[in-house]
Amino acid sequence: MPLISFSELNDNNEHNDNNEHNENNDTMIHIAIGTKAQVVKMAPVLWRLKERNIPYNLIDLGQHALIARELRAEFSLDEPGVCLAQGKDISSLPEVFFWLCRIFCKSVSSGWIKKNLFQGQSGICLVHGDTISTLLGLYLAKRAGLKVAHVEAGLRSFRWSSPFPEEVVRIIAMKFSDLLFAPNAWAYQNLVSMGYKEKSILMPANTSFETARFSFEKNRSIQTRERGYCLVTFHRFENIFSKRRIEFIVDTIERACSLMPVVFVQHPPTVRQLNKYRLLQKVLGMRNIESCAIVSHRQFMFLLEQCACVLTDGGSIQEEAYYLGKPCLLLRSHTERNEGLGENVVLSRFDKTIAGSFITGYPAFSRENKLMQPLLFTASEVIVDRLREYA
């Protein structure tokens, strides 16, 4: 399917909500995703659809346009039919604001949305996770009169402000979606408690398990690097826009550097905020630290598999560390995921005592590598099977 940019979409019927002659009665599986994590976690579903020769319409919402394109190449995914933004990734609040304004101004007509974004076809649209792209995909699909399936539903921190806006996005997505795919029994029970049992489906694992295994298997041929380092990466807005929290993280990195080598994977917004608070040079000047830009998923899984422990605020990395059994200090006050908690994952709560104890005693949190364990059936199989039944 050829890539159609947002600016190239046909505007002729933009204000005609009743453009019946351009629509048909065919149903289609639509997938609306826009961030790096969404591409990573929805890749298994796209693989499964292609494997079964099931047609689908992939919409790139464009939040992480550049890295999404790189990930599609890495995972051998087809290009999207429509891309709502191209060029660099959207990584700052002003860029998010203008991106959303541009899309909302363009998509004032439900008929235009259905014709140009959803190919004039009804059916069901998959959205994923808890990002602005999740909310945008939900909005566009509902405006076009489509059913919506939310993948990775049921995750909760039970605190509206932590993390914000992710907790709010999850609650909205779960309320207005027609199907909810829960990645584990805990998430499924959360959905039941919210009154969503009838539209909830329990999966055998998260889709991220399949992608992690894919990259792990690919890395078998890579030469082993020296082990024993601490892998560090953080990027969440509630952390990098808080001087108190970012200073805590820098102090924790410094503590780690005093005991072992550190590999710091940098996100552009993190670098900007470190520079703003005059902490960037302090971090880069620490003894034993090695810094690098964002790497591919395969390369990051290699770094994670080879490290001794990881410091992160990423939910997806929390899951991947759990799969690999790697000791993980989660740089957050609360988390919406239960993978690894009480096992290999320690929630820092921005407490120096907790962080210090983890740095000095991380070997006690090592667990077995779960990626070596076989699954009887996968999350992507469950999703595709249920979508076909639903259609």
Stockholm file with secondary structure:
# STOCKHOLM 1.0

chainA/1-391         MPLISFSELNDNNEHNDNNEHNENNDTMIHIAIGTKAQVVKMAPVLWRLKERNIPYNLIDLGQHALIARELRAEFSLDEPGVCLAQGKDISSLPEVFFWLCRIFCKSVSSGWIKKNLFQGQSGICLVHGDTISTLLGLYLAKRAGLKVAHVEAGLRSFRWSSPFPEEVVRIIAMKFSDLLFAPNAWAYQNLVSMGYKEKSILMPANTSFETARFSFEKNRSIQTRERGYCLVTFHRFENIFSKRRIEFIVDTIERACSLMPVVFVQHPPTVRQLNKYRLLQKVLGMRNIESCAIVSHRQFMFLLEQCACVLTDGGSIQEEAYYLGKPCLLLRSHTERNEGLGENVVLSRFDKTIAGSFITGYPAFSRENKLMQPLLFTASEVIVDRLREYA
#=GR chainA/1-391 SS CCCEEGGGSCCTTTTCTTCGGGCCSCEEEEEEECSHHHHHHHHHHHHHHHHTTCCEEEEECCTTHHHHHHHHHHTTCCCCSEESCCSSCCCSHHHHHHHHHHHHHHTCCHHHHHHHTSTTCEEEEEEETTSHHHHHHHHHHHHTTCEEEEETTTCCCSCTTTTTTHHHHHHHHHHHCSEEEESSHHHHHHHHHTTCGGGEEECSSCHHHHHHHHHHHHGGGSCCCCCCCEEEECCCHHHHTCHHHHHHHHHHHHHHHTTSCEEEEECHHHHHHHHHTTCHHHHHTSTTEEEEECCCHHHHHHHHHHCSEEEECCHHHHHHHHHHTCCEEECSSCCSCCTTBTTTEEECTTCHHHHHHHHHHGGGGCCCCGGGSCCSSCHHHHHHHHHHHHC
#=GC SS_cons         CCCEEGGGSCCTTTTCTTCGGGCCSCEEEEEEECSHHHHHHHHHHHHHHHHTTCCEEEEECCTTHHHHHHHHHHTTCCCCSEESCCSSCCCSHHHHHHHHHHHHHHTCCHHHHHHHTSTTCEEEEEEETTSHHHHHHHHHHHHTTCEEEEETTTCCCSCTTTTTTHHHHHHHHHHHCSEEEESSHHHHHHHHHTTCGGGEEECSSCHHHHHHHHHHHHGGGSCCCCCCCEEEECCCHHHHTCHHHHHHHHHHHHHHHTTSCEEEEECHHHHHHHHHTTCHHHHHTSTTEEEEECCCHHHHHHHHHHCSEEEECCHHHHHHHHHHTCCEEECSSCCSCCTTBTTTEEECTTCHHHHHHHHHHGGGGCCCCGGGSCCSSCHHHHHHHHHHHHC
//
